[in-house]
Amino acid sequence: MLFASELTLLGSGIWITGGDVVSVAGFRYPTRTAVMRLSDGGLFVWSPIALTGALRAAVDAIGAVRFIVAPNSLHHLYVREWQSAYPASRVFAPPGLAARRRDLRFDGELGDAPDAAWAREIDQVLMRCALTTEAVFFHRASGTVLFTDLIQHFPPGWFNGWRAVVARLDRMTGDEPAVPRKFRLAFTDRKAARDALARILAWPVERVLMAHGAPVTVGALAFLARAFAWLSR
């Protein structure tokens, strides 16, 4: 696991790092953020993790934070820390999150088209299900598609006892990353989901980044087709 004092270059203009492990309903989840540098030197921060002094220094060394993005309605725990540290930044949320987190200032809502400020460099589309609406991003310079919770993969032994059984049944601990069963069942509008997936598969994807799992760096498009094959059945 990467630690929040490090930023590791994943591809051209994109860095990643890992942070604290958080507990949700007794299940432990590692955290990860990605930082993308735009052509004007500004930074786009995806899924912010706990902001340590060391991480802030590493981020400041590569550019000025302009955008802080909560990519779905589940990844917002550390937005306040980043917002306080970078008050001039613009903060974006997926549909519905602003109503839940009225204690935070949001400057815009994510949609099926990217904001004009990053549209030339980062594309996006929303995947909507009953559990969350997730903005899936595509960083053009590195060929990286960024999923948050819709694709997950935990190593053997990460969960213990009955949680290990639940995780296996939920497809969180298979041979390769997968869409957890709970999310599959939550896609009630299959046509809208297939339309969003078609846009994703049309991107020239070279690698897949996810919040919970190792990046996929070989055969990325073929992997995505396998991961979402259930959606066309």
FIKOLZA-1660 file (N, C-alpha, C; in steps of 0.1 Angstrom, whole numbers, plus 5000, padded with zeros to 4 digits):
% residues 233
   i   px   py   pz ch aa at
   1 5008 4988 5000  A  M  N
   1 5000 5000 5000  A  M CA
   1 5009 5012 5000  A  M  C
   2 5005 5022 4992  A  L  N
   2 5012 5035 4993  A  L CA
   2 5007 5043 5005  A  L  C
   3 5016 5051 5010  A  F  N
   3 5013 5059 5022  A  F CA
   3 5012 5074 5018  A  F  C
   4 5004 5081 5025  A  A  N
   4 5001 5095 5022  A  A CA
   4 5012 5105 5022  A  A  C
   5 5024 5101 5024  A  S  N
   5 5036 5109 5022  A  S CA
   5 5042 5108 5008  A  S  C
   6 5036 5099 5000  A  E  N
   6 5042 5096 4987  A  E CA
   6 5031 5099 4976  A  E  C
   7 5036 5103 4965  A  L  N
   7 5028 5104 4953  A  L CA
   7 5036 5096 4942  A  L  C
   8 5030 5086 4937  A  T  N
   8 5036 5077 4927  A  T CA
   8 5030 5080 4913  A  T  C
   9 5039 5083 4904  A  L  N
   9 5035 5085 4890  A  L CA
   9 5029 5073 4884  A  L  C
  10 5016 5074 4880  A  L  N
  10 5010 5062 4874  A  L CA
  10 5011 5063 4858  A  L  C
  11 5010 5075 4853  A  G  N
  11 5011 5077 4839  A  G CA
  11 5013 5092 4836  A  G  C
  12 5013 5096 4824  A  S  N
  12 5016 5110 4821  A  S CA
  12 5006 5119 4828  A  S  C
  13 5011 5127 4837  A  G  N
  13 5003 5137 4844  A  G CA
  13 4993 5132 4854  A  G  C
  14 4995 5120 4859  A  I  N
  14 4986 5115 4870  A  I CA
  14 4994 5107 4880  A  I  C
  15 4992 5111 4893  A  W  N
  15 4998 5105 4904  A  W CA
  15 4988 5098 4913  A  W  C
  16 4992 5088 4921  A  I  N
  16 4983 5082 4930  A  I CA
  16 4990 5080 4944  A  I  C
  17 4982 5079 4954  A  T  N
  17 4987 5075 4967  A  T CA
  17 4976 5069 4975  A  T  C
  18 4980 5062 4986  A  G  N
  18 4970 5055 4994  A  G CA
  18 4971 5061 5008  A  G  C
  19 4959 5060 5015  A  G  N
  19 4958 5066 5028  A  G CA
  19 4953 5056 5039  A  G  C
  20 4946 5062 5048  A  D  N
  20 4940 5054 5060  A  D CA
  20 4931 5043 5055  A  D  C
  21 4929 5033 5063  A  V  N
  21 4919 5023 5061  A  V CA
  21 4907 5027 5069  A  V  C
  22 4895 5028 5062  A  V  N
  22 4883 5032 5069  A  V CA
  22 4874 5020 5070  A  V  C
  23 4865 5021 5080  A  S  N
  23 4855 5010 5083  A  S CA
  23 4841 5014 5079  A  S  C
  24 4835 5006 5071  A  V  N
  24 4821 5008 5067  A  V CA
  24 4813 4995 5070  A  V  C
  25 4804 4996 5079  A  A  N
  25 4796 4985 5084  A  A CA
  25 4804 4973 5088  A  A  C
  26 4816 4977 5094  A  G  N
  26 4825 4966 5099  A  G CA
  26 4835 4961 5088  A  G  C
  27 4833 4965 5076  A  F  N
  27 4842 4961 5065  A  F CA
  27 4853 4972 5063  A  F  C
  28 4866 4967 5063  A  R  N
  28 4877 4976 5061  A  R CA
  28 4880 4979 5047  A  R  C
  29 4881 4992 5043  A  Y  N
  29 4884 4996 5030  A  Y CA
  29 4897 5005 5030  A  Y  C
  30 4906 5002 5021  A  P  N
  30 4918 5011 5020  A  P CA
  30 4913 5023 5012  A  P  C
  31 4920 5034 5013  A  T  N
  31 4916 5046 5006  A  T CA
  31 4927 5050 4996  A  T  C
  32 4923 5056 4985  A  R  N
  32 4933 5060 4975  A  R CA
  32 4928 5073 4968  A  R  C
  33 4937 5081 4965  A  T  N
  33 4934 5093 4957  A  T CA
  33 4943 5094 4945  A  T  C
  34 4938 5101 4935  A  A  N
  34 4946 5104 4923  A  A CA
  34 4946 5119 4921  A  A  C
  35 4958 5124 4917  A  V  N
  35 4960 5138 4914  A  V CA
  35 4964 5139 4899  A  V  C
  36 4956 5147 4892  A  M  N
  36 4959 5149 4878  A  M CA
  36 4963 5163 4875  A  M  C
  37 4974 5165 4868  A  R  N
  37 4978 5179 4865  A  R CA
  37 4974 5183 4851  A  R  C
  38 4966 5194 4851  A  L  N
  38 4961 5199 4838  A  L CA
  38 4972 5207 4831  A  L  C
  39 4969 5211 4819  A  S  N
  39 4979 5217 4810  A  S CA
  39 4984 5231 4816  A  S  C
  40 4975 5237 4823  A  D  N
  40 4978 5250 4829  A  D CA
  40 4986 5249 4842  A  D  C
  41 4988 5237 4847  A  G  N
  41 4995 5235 4859  A  G CA
  41 4986 5232 4871  A  G  C
  42 4973 5235 4870  A  G  N
  42 4964 5232 4880  A  G CA
  42 4962 5218 4883  A  G  C
  43 4957 5214 4895  A  L  N
  43 4956 5200 4899  A  L CA
  43 4941 5197 4901  A  L  C
  44 4937 5185 4896  A  F  N
  44 4924 5179 4898  A  F CA
  44 4926 5167 4907  A  F  C
  45 4919 5169 4919  A  V  N
  45 4921 5158 4930  A  V CA
  45 4908 5150 4930  A  V  C
  46 4910 5137 4927  A  W  N
  46 4899 5127 4927  A  W CA
  46 4899 5119 4939  A  W  C
  47 4887 5118 4946  A  S  N
  47 4885 5110 4958  A  S CA
  47 4895 5113 4969  A  S  C
  48 4894 5125 4974  A  P  N
  48 4904 5129 4984  A  P CA
  48 4905 5120 4996  A  P  C
  49 4917 5117 5001  A  I  N
  49 4920 5109 5013  A  I CA
  49 4924 5119 5024  A  I  C
  50 4927 5113 5036  A  A  N
  50 4931 5121 5047  A  A CA
  50 4943 5130 5043  A  A  C
  51 4943 5143 5045  A  L  N
  51 4954 5152 5041  A  L CA
  51 4964 5154 5052  A  L  C
  52 4975 5146 5051  A  T  N
  52 4986 5148 5061  A  T CA
  52 4995 5159 5056  A  T  C
  53 5003 5164 5065  A  G  N
  53 5013 5174 5061  A  G CA
  53 5022 5170 5050  A  G  C
  54 5026 5157 5051  A  A  N
  54 5035 5152 5041  A  A CA
  54 5028 5151 5027  A  A  C
  55 5016 5147 5027  A  L  N
  55 5008 5146 5014  A  L CA
  55 5006 5160 5009  A  L  C
  56 5003 5169 5017  A  R  N
  56 5001 5183 5012  A  R CA
  56 5014 5189 5006  A  R  C
  57 5025 5186 5012  A  A  N
  57 5038 5191 5006  A  A CA
  57 5040 5184 4993  A  A  C
  58 5037 5171 4992  A  A  N
  58 5039 5164 4979  A  A CA
  58 5030 5170 4968  A  A  C
  59 5018 5172 4972  A  V  N
  59 5008 5178 4962  A  V CA
  59 5013 5192 4958  A  V  C
  60 5016 5200 4967  A  D  N
  60 5020 5214 4964  A  D CA
  60 5033 5214 4955  A  D  C
  61 5041 5204 4956  A  A  N
  61 5053 5204 4948  A  A CA
  61 5050 5201 4933  A  A  C
  62 5038 5196 4930  A  I  N
  62 5036 5194 4915  A  I CA
  62 5026 5204 4909  A  I  C
  63 5019 5212 4918  A  G  N
  63 5010 5222 4912  A  G CA
  63 5001 5228 4922  A  G  C
  64 4991 5236 4918  A  A  N
  64 4982 5242 4926  A  A CA
  64 4968 5235 4925  A  A  C
  65 4962 5232 4936  A  V  N
  65 4950 5224 4936  A  V CA
  65 4939 5234 4932  A  V  C
  66 4932 5230 4921  A  R  N
  66 4921 5238 4915  A  R CA
  66 4908 5232 4917  A  R  C
  67 4908 5218 4916  A  F  N
  67 4895 5211 4917  A  F CA
  67 4896 5199 4927  A  F  C
  68 4886 5198 4935  A  I  N
  68 4885 5187 4945  A  I CA
  68 4872 5180 4941  A  I  C
  69 4873 5167 4939  A  V  N
  69 4861 5160 4933  A  V CA
  69 4858 5147 4942  A  V  C
  70 4845 5147 4947  A  A  N
  70 4840 5135 4953  A  A CA
  70 4833 5127 4942  A  A  C
  71 4839 5116 4938  A  P  N
  71 4834 5110 4926  A  P CA
  71 4821 5102 4927  A  P  C
  72 4817 5099 4940  A  N  N
  72 4804 5093 4942  A  N CA
  72 4799 5097 4956  A  N  C
  73 4787 5093 4959  A  S  N
  73 4781 5097 4971  A  S CA
  73 4786 5090 4984  A  S  C
  74 4796 5081 4982  A  L  N
  74 4802 5074 4993  A  L CA
  74 4816 5079 4997  A  L  C
  75 4822 5087 4988  A  H  N
  75 4836 5091 4989  A  H CA
  75 4837 5106 4992  A  H  C
  76 4833 5110 5004  A  H  N
  76 4833 5124 5007  A  H CA
  76 4839 5127 5021  A  H  C
  77 4845 5117 5028  A  L  N
  77 4849 5118 5042  A  L CA
  77 4859 5129 5044  A  L  C
  78 4868 5131 5034  A  Y  N
  78 4879 5140 5036  A  Y CA
  78 4878 5153 5028  A  Y  C
  79 4866 5155 5022  A  V  N
  79 4865 5168 5014  A  V CA
  79 4868 5180 5022  A  V  C
  80 4862 5180 5035  A  R  N
  80 4864 5192 5043  A  R CA
  80 4879 5196 5045  A  R  C
  81 4887 5186 5048  A  E  N
  81 4901 5188 5050  A  E CA
  81 4908 5195 5038  A  E  C
  82 4905 5190 5026  A  W  N
  82 4911 5196 5014  A  W CA
  82 4905 5210 5011  A  W  C
  83 4892 5211 5014  A  Q  N
  83 4885 5224 5012  A  Q CA
  83 4891 5235 5021  A  Q  C
  84 4894 5231 5033  A  S  N
  84 4900 5240 5043  A  S CA
  84 4914 5244 5039  A  S  C
  85 4922 5234 5034  A  A  N
  85 4936 5236 5030  A  A CA
  85 4937 5244 5017  A  A  C
  86 4927 5242 5008  A  Y  N
  86 4928 5249 4995  A  Y CA
  86 4914 5257 4993  A  Y  C
  87 4912 5268 5000  A  P  N
  87 4900 5275 4999  A  P CA
  87 4896 5281 4986  A  P  C
  88 4906 5283 4977  A  A  N
  88 4904 5288 4964  A  A CA
  88 4900 5278 4954  A  A  C
  89 4900 5265 4958  A  S  N
  89 4897 5254 4949  A  S CA
  89 4882 5254 4947  A  S  C
  90 4877 5247 4936  A  R  N
  90 4863 5245 4933  A  R CA
  90 4860 5230 4937  A  R  C
  91 4849 5228 4944  A  V  N
  91 4846 5214 4949  A  V CA
  91 4834 5209 4941  A  V  C
  92 4835 5197 4936  A  F  N
  92 4824 5191 4928  A  F CA
  92 4819 5178 4935  A  F  C
  93 4806 5176 4934  A  A  N
  93 4799 5164 4940  A  A CA
  93 4790 5158 4930  A  A  C
  94 4788 5145 4931  A  P  N
  94 4778 5138 4923  A  P CA
  94 4764 5142 4927  A  P  C
  95 4754 5139 4918  A  P  N
  95 4740 5143 4921  A  P CA
  95 4736 5137 4935  A  P  C
  96 4730 5145 4943  A  G  N
  96 4725 5140 4956  A  G CA
  96 4734 5142 4968  A  G  C
  97 4747 5144 4966  A  L  N
  97 4756 5145 4977  A  L CA
  97 4755 5158 4984  A  L  C
  98 4753 5169 4977  A  A  N
  98 4752 5182 4983  A  A CA
  98 4740 5183 4993  A  A  C
  99 4729 5176 4990  A  A  N
  99 4718 5176 4999  A  A CA
  99 4721 5168 5012  A  A  C
 100 4730 5158 5011  A  R  N
 100 4733 5150 5023  A  R CA
 100 4744 5157 5031  A  R  C
 101 4753 5164 5025  A  R  N
 101 4764 5171 5032  A  R CA
 101 4763 5186 5031  A  R  C
 102 4752 5191 5038  A  R  N
 102 4750 5205 5038  A  R CA
 102 4761 5213 5045  A  R  C
 103 4769 5206 5053  A  D  N
 103 4780 5212 5060  A  D CA
 103 4792 5216 5051  A  D  C
 104 4791 5211 5039  A  L  N
 104 4802 5214 5030  A  L CA
 104 4798 5223 5019  A  L  C
 105 4808 5231 5014  A  R  N
 105 4805 5240 5002  A  R CA
 105 4808 5232 4989  A  R  C
 106 4798 5231 4981  A  F  N
 106 4800 5225 4968  A  F CA
 106 4798 5236 4957  A  F  C
 107 4807 5236 4948  A  D  N
 107 4807 5247 4937  A  D CA
 107 4801 5242 4924  A  D  C
 108 4798 5229 4923  A  G  N
 108 4793 5224 4911  A  G CA
 108 4789 5209 4913  A  G  C
 109 4780 5205 4904  A  E  N
 109 4775 5191 4904  A  E CA
 109 4780 5184 4892  A  E  C
 110 4786 5172 4893  A  L  N
 110 4791 5164 4882  A  L CA
 110 4779 5159 4874  A  L  C
 111 4781 5159 4861  A  G  N
 111 4771 5154 4852  A  G CA
 111 4777 5144 4841  A  G  C
 112 4770 5142 4831  A  D  N
 112 4774 5133 4820  A  D CA
 112 4784 5139 4810  A  D  C
 113 4786 5152 4812  A  A  N
 113 4796 5159 4804  A  A CA
 113 4806 5166 4814  A  A  C
 114 4819 5167 4810  A  P  N
 114 4828 5173 4819  A  P CA
 114 4827 5188 4820  A  P  C
 115 4831 5194 4831  A  D  N
 115 4831 5208 4832  A  D CA
 115 4841 5214 4822  A  D  C
 116 4837 5226 4817  A  A  N
 116 4846 5232 4806  A  A CA
 116 4860 5234 4811  A  A  C
 117 4862 5235 4824  A  A  N
 117 4876 5238 4829  A  A CA
 117 4885 5226 4827  A  A  C
 118 4880 5214 4826  A  W  N
 118 4888 5202 4824  A  W CA
 118 4884 5194 4812  A  W  C
 119 4875 5198 4804  A  A  N
 119 4869 5190 4793  A  A CA
 119 4879 5186 4783  A  A  C
 120 4889 5193 4780  A  R  N
 120 4899 5190 4770  A  R CA
 120 4908 5178 4775  A  R  C
 121 4909 5177 4788  A  E  N
 121 4919 5167 4793  A  E CA
 121 4913 5156 4801  A  E  C
 122 4901 5158 4806  A  I  N
 122 4894 5147 4814  A  I CA
 122 4880 5146 4809  A  I  C
 123 4876 5134 4805  A  D  N
 123 4862 5132 4801  A  D CA
 123 4855 5125 4813  A  D  C
 124 4842 5124 4812  A  Q  N
 124 4834 5118 4823  A  Q CA
 124 4821 5113 4819  A  Q  C
 125 4815 5104 4826  A  V  N
 125 4801 5100 4824  A  V CA
 125 4796 5094 4837  A  V  C
 126 4783 5096 4840  A  L  N
 126 4777 5091 4852  A  L CA
 126 4772 5077 4850  A  L  C
 127 4775 5068 4860  A  M  N
 127 4768 5055 4861  A  M CA
 127 4759 5056 4873  A  M  C
 128 4746 5054 4871  A  R  N
 128 4736 5056 4881  A  R CA
 128 4730 5042 4886  A  R  C
 129 4731 5040 4899  A  C  N
 129 4724 5029 4904  A  C CA
 129 4717 5032 4917  A  C  C
 130 4710 5024 4923  A  A  N
 130 4702 5027 4935  A  A CA
 130 4711 5029 4947  A  A  C
 131 4724 5024 4947  A  L  N
 131 4733 5026 4959  A  L CA
 131 4741 5039 4958  A  L  C
 132 4744 5043 4946  A  T  N
 132 4752 5055 4944  A  T CA
 132 4751 5059 4929  A  T  C
 133 4754 5072 4927  A  T  N
 133 4757 5077 4914  A  T CA
 133 4772 5080 4913  A  T  C
 134 4779 5073 4904  A  E  N
 134 4793 5074 4903  A  E CA
 134 4797 5081 4890  A  E  C
 135 4806 5091 4891  A  A  N
 135 4812 5097 4880  A  A CA
 135 4824 5089 4876  A  A  C
 136 4825 5084 4864  A  V  N
 136 4836 5076 4859  A  V CA
 136 4844 5086 4850  A  V  C
 137 4857 5088 4853  A  F  N
 137 4865 5098 4846  A  F CA
 137 4875 5091 4837  A  F  C
 138 4879 5098 4826  A  F  N
 138 4889 5093 4817  A  F CA
 138 4900 5104 4815  A  F  C
 139 4912 5101 4820  A  H  N
 139 4923 5111 4819  A  H CA
 139 4930 5108 4806  A  H  C
 140 4929 5117 4796  A  R  N
 140 4933 5114 4783  A  R CA
 140 4948 5112 4782  A  R  C
 141 4956 5121 4788  A  A  N
 141 4970 5120 4786  A  A CA
 141 4976 5107 4790  A  A  C
 142 4971 5100 4800  A  S  N
 142 4976 5088 4805  A  S CA
 142 4968 5076 4801  A  S  C
 143 4957 5078 4795  A  G  N
 143 4948 5067 4791  A  G CA
 143 4942 5060 4802  A  G  C
 144 4940 5067 4813  A  T  N
 144 4935 5061 4826  A  T CA
 144 4920 5063 4828  A  T  C
 145 4912 5053 4830  A  V  N
 145 4898 5054 4834  A  V CA
 145 4898 5052 4849  A  V  C
 146 4890 5061 4856  A  L  N
 146 4890 5060 4871  A  L CA
 146 4876 5056 4875  A  L  C
 147 4875 5044 4881  A  F  N
 147 4863 5040 4888  A  F CA
 147 4866 5041 4903  A  F  C
 148 4855 5043 4911  A  T  N
 148 4856 5045 4925  A  T CA
 148 4852 5032 4932  A  T  C
 149 4839 5029 4933  A  D  N
 149 4834 5017 4940  A  D CA
 149 4828 5007 4931  A  D  C
 150 4826 5010 4918  A  L  N
 150 4819 5001 4909  A  L CA
 150 4827 4989 4905  A  L  C
 151 4840 4990 4906  A  I  N
 151 4849 4979 4904  A  I CA
 151 4858 4978 4917  A  I  C
 152 4859 4966 4922  A  Q  N
 152 4867 4964 4935  A  Q CA
 152 4875 4951 4934  A  Q  C
 153 4886 4951 4942  A  H  N
 153 4893 4938 4943  A  H CA
 153 4902 4938 4956  A  H  C
 154 4899 4929 4964  A  F  N
 154 4906 4928 4977  A  F CA
 154 4915 4916 4977  A  F  C
 155 4927 4916 4982  A  P  N
 155 4936 4905 4982  A  P CA
 155 4931 4894 4992  A  P  C
 156 4936 4881 4990  A  P  N
 156 4932 4870 4999  A  P CA
 156 4936 4874 5013  A  P  C
 157 4928 4871 5023  A  G  N
 157 4931 4874 5037  A  G CA
 157 4927 4888 5042  A  G  C
 158 4923 4896 5033  A  W  N
 158 4919 4910 5037  A  W CA
 158 4908 4910 5047  A  W  C
 159 4898 4902 5044  A  F  N
 159 4886 4900 5053  A  F CA
 159 4887 4887 5060  A  F  C
 160 4882 4887 5072  A  N  N
 160 4882 4875 5081  A  N CA
 160 4868 4870 5084  A  N  C
 161 4866 4858 5088  A  G  N
 161 4854 4853 5093  A  G CA
 161 4842 4854 5084  A  G  C
 162 4831 4858 5089  A  W  N
 162 4819 4859 5081  A  W CA
 162 4820 4870 5070  A  W  C
 163 4828 4880 5074  A  R  N
 163 4830 4891 5064  A  R CA
 163 4837 4886 5051  A  R  C
 164 4846 4876 5053  A  A  N
 164 4853 4870 5041  A  A CA
 164 4843 4863 5033  A  A  C
 165 4833 4856 5039  A  V  N
 165 4823 4849 5031  A  V CA
 165 4814 4859 5024  A  V  C
 166 4810 4869 5030  A  V  N
 166 4802 4879 5024  A  V CA
 166 4809 4886 5012  A  V  C
 167 4822 4889 5014  A  A  N
 167 4830 4895 5004  A  A CA
 167 4832 4886 4992  A  A  C
 168 4833 4873 4994  A  R  N
 168 4835 4864 4983  A  R CA
 168 4822 4863 4975  A  R  C
 169 4810 4862 4982  A  L  N
 169 4797 4861 4976  A  L CA
 169 4794 4874 4968  A  L  C
 170 4800 4885 4973  A  D  N
 170 4797 4898 4967  A  D CA
 170 4807 4901 4955  A  D  C
 171 4815 4891 4952  A  R  N
 171 4825 4892 4941  A  R CA
 171 4836 4903 4944  A  R  C
 172 4839 4905 4957  A  M  N
 172 4849 4915 4960  A  M CA
 172 4863 4909 4961  A  M  C
 173 4864 4895 4961  A  T  N
 173 4877 4888 4963  A  T CA
 173 4878 4877 4953  A  T  C
 174 4877 4880 4940  A  G  N
 174 4878 4870 4930  A  G CA
 174 4892 4870 4924  A  G  C
 175 4893 4863 4912  A  D  N
 175 4906 4862 4906  A  D CA
 175 4911 4876 4900  A  D  C
 176 4902 4884 4897  A  E  N
 176 4905 4897 4891  A  E CA
 176 4894 4907 4896  A  E  C
 177 4897 4920 4895  A  P  N
 177 4887 4930 4899  A  P CA
 177 4873 4928 4893  A  P  C
 178 4862 4931 4900  A  A  N
 178 4849 4928 4894  A  A CA
 178 4839 4939 4900  A  A  C
 179 4828 4939 4894  A  V  N
 179 4817 4948 4899  A  V CA
 179 4810 4940 4910  A  V  C
 180 4810 4945 4923  A  P  N
 180 4804 4937 4933  A  P CA
 180 4789 4934 4930  A  P  C
 181 4784 4923 4936  A  R  N
 181 4771 4919 4933  A  R CA
 181 4760 4929 4937  A  R  C
 182 4763 4936 4949  A  K  N
 182 4753 4945 4954  A  K CA
 182 4751 4957 4944  A  K  C
 183 4762 4961 4937  A  F  N
 183 4760 4971 4927  A  F CA
 183 4753 4966 4914  A  F  C
 184 4756 4954 4910  A  R  N
 184 4750 4948 4899  A  R CA
 184 4734 4948 4901  A  R  C
 185 4730 4944 4912  A  L  N
 185 4716 4944 4915  A  L CA
 185 4710 4957 4916  A  L  C
 186 4718 4968 4919  A  A  N
 186 4712 4981 4921  A  A CA
 186 4711 4989 4908  A  A  C
 187 4716 4983 4896  A  F  N
 187 4714 4990 4884  A  F CA
 187 4700 4986 4878  A  F  C
 188 4690 4994 4882  A  T  N
 188 4676 4991 4878  A  T CA
 188 4673 4996 4864  A  T  C
 189 4680 5006 4859  A  D  N
 189 4679 5011 4846  A  D CA
 189 4690 5006 4838  A  D  C
 190 4689 4994 4832  A  R  N
 190 4700 4988 4825  A  R CA
 190 4703 4995 4812  A  R  C
 191 4693 5001 4806  A  K  N
 191 4696 5008 4793  A  K CA
 191 4705 5020 4796  A  K  C
 192 4702 5028 4806  A  A  N
 192 4711 5039 4809  A  A CA
 192 4725 5035 4813  A  A  C
 193 4726 5023 4820  A  A  N
 193 4739 5018 4824  A  A CA
 193 4747 5013 4812  A  A  C
 194 4740 5007 4802  A  R  N
 194 4746 5002 4790  A  R CA
 194 4751 5014 4782  A  R  C
 195 4743 5025 4781  A  D  N
 195 4747 5036 4773  A  D CA
 195 4760 5043 4779  A  D  C
 196 4760 5043 4793  A  A  N
 196 4772 5049 4799  A  A CA
 196 4784 5040 4797  A  A  C
 197 4782 5027 4798  A  L  N
 197 4793 5018 4795  A  L CA
 197 4798 5019 4781  A  L  C
 198 4789 5021 4771  A  A  N
 198 4793 5022 4757  A  A CA
 198 4803 5034 4756  A  A  C
 199 4800 5045 4763  A  R  N
 199 4809 5057 4762  A  R CA
 199 4823 5053 4768  A  R  C
 200 4822 5046 4779  A  I  N
 200 4835 5042 4786  A  I CA
 200 4843 5033 4777  A  I  C
 201 4837 5023 4770  A  L  N
 201 4844 5014 4762  A  L CA
 201 4849 5020 4749  A  L  C
 202 4844 5032 4746  A  A  N
 202 4848 5040 4734  A  A CA
 202 4861 5048 4737  A  A  C
 203 4864 5050 4749  A  W  N
 203 4876 5057 4753  A  W CA
 203 4888 5048 4750  A  W  C
 204 4900 5054 4746  A  P  N
 204 4912 5046 4743  A  P CA
 204 4919 5043 4756  A  P  C
 205 4913 5034 4764  A  V  N
 205 4917 5031 4777  A  V CA
 205 4930 5022 4777  A  V  C
 206 4940 5026 4785  A  E  N
 206 4952 5019 4786  A  E CA
 206 4954 5013 4800  A  E  C
 207 4947 5019 4810  A  R  N
 207 4948 5014 4824  A  R CA
 207 4935 5017 4831  A  R  C
 208 4932 5009 4841  A  V  N
 208 4920 5011 4849  A  V CA
 208 4925 5014 4864  A  V  C
 209 4920 5025 4869  A  L  N
 209 4923 5028 4883  A  L CA
 209 4910 5026 4891  A  L  C
 210 4911 5021 4903  A  M  N
 210 4899 5020 4912  A  M CA
 210 4904 5023 4926  A  M  C
 211 4894 5027 4934  A  A  N
 211 4897 5031 4948  A  A CA
 211 4901 5020 4957  A  A  C
 212 4896 5008 4953  A  H  N
 212 4898 4996 4962  A  H CA
 212 4903 4984 4953  A  H  C
 213 4916 4985 4950  A  G  N
 213 4922 4974 4942  A  G CA
 213 4934 4979 4934  A  G  C
 214 4942 4970 4930  A  A  N
 214 4954 4974 4923  A  A CA
 214 4950 4978 4909  A  A  C
 215 4957 4988 4903  A  P  N
 215 4954 4993 4889  A  P CA
 215 4956 4981 4879  A  P  C
 216 4947 4981 4869  A  V  N
 216 4949 4972 4858  A  V CA
 216 4956 4979 4847  A  V  C
 217 4968 4974 4843  A  T  N
 217 4977 4981 4834  A  T CA
 217 4979 4973 4821  A  T  C
 218 4974 4961 4820  A  V  N
 218 4975 4953 4808  A  V CA
 218 4961 4948 4803  A  V  C
 219 4959 4950 4790  A  G  N
 219 4946 4946 4785  A  G CA
 219 4934 4953 4792  A  G  C
 220 4935 4966 4794  A  A  N
 220 4925 4973 4802  A  A CA
 220 4911 4973 4795  A  A  C
 221 4910 4975 4782  A  L  N
 221 4897 4975 4776  A  L CA
 221 4891 4961 4776  A  L  C
 222 4898 4951 4774  A  A  N
 222 4893 4937 4774  A  A CA
 222 4889 4934 4789  A  A  C
 223 4896 4939 4798  A  F  N
 223 4892 4937 4812  A  F CA
 223 4879 4943 4815  A  F  C
 224 4877 4956 4811  A  L  N
 224 4864 4963 4813  A  L CA
 224 4853 4955 4807  A  L  C
 225 4855 4950 4795  A  A  N
 225 4844 4943 4788  A  A CA
 225 4840 4930 4796  A  A  C
 226 4850 4924 4802  A  R  N
 226 4847 4912 4810  A  R CA
 226 4840 4916 4823  A  R  C
 227 4845 4927 4829  A  A  N
 227 4839 4931 4842  A  A CA
 227 4825 4935 4841  A  A  C
 228 4821 4940 4829  A  F  N
 228 4807 4945 4827  A  F CA
 228 4799 4936 4818  A  F  C
 229 4804 4924 4815  A  A  N
 229 4797 4915 4806  A  A CA
 229 4783 4912 4811  A  A  C
 230 4781 4911 4824  A  W  N
 230 4768 4908 4830  A  W CA
 230 4757 4919 4826  A  W  C
 231 4762 4931 4823  A  L  N
 231 4752 4942 4820  A  L CA
 231 4745 4940 4807  A  L  C
 232 4750 4932 4798  A  S  N
 232 4744 4930 4785  A  S CA
 232 4736 4917 4785  A  S  C
 233 4735 4910 4796  A  R  N
 233 4728 4897 4796  A  R CA
 233 4713 4900 4798  A  R  C
% end
